């Protein structure tokens, strides 16, 4: 079980890194952070490959966090 969790965490972390690297930059600088947040608040949805990569980033991040918690709990039992 421990080996499976460790292997799954390595695979998910590599996939997460690749998905983040594949994303195109939304804007340049700090000014883009404000406008990008406003787009997401007011219903702007990314379509195509950018939307897919954004969803994959969230999903892989959640899976990574759950695997980390599970592995931590499993390793602290002994």
Secondary structure, DSSP 4 states (H G I P E B T S, - for coil): -HHHHHHHHHHHHHHHHHHHHHSPP--SSSHHHHHHHHHHHTT----THHHHHHHHHHHHHHHHHHHHHHHHHHHTT-
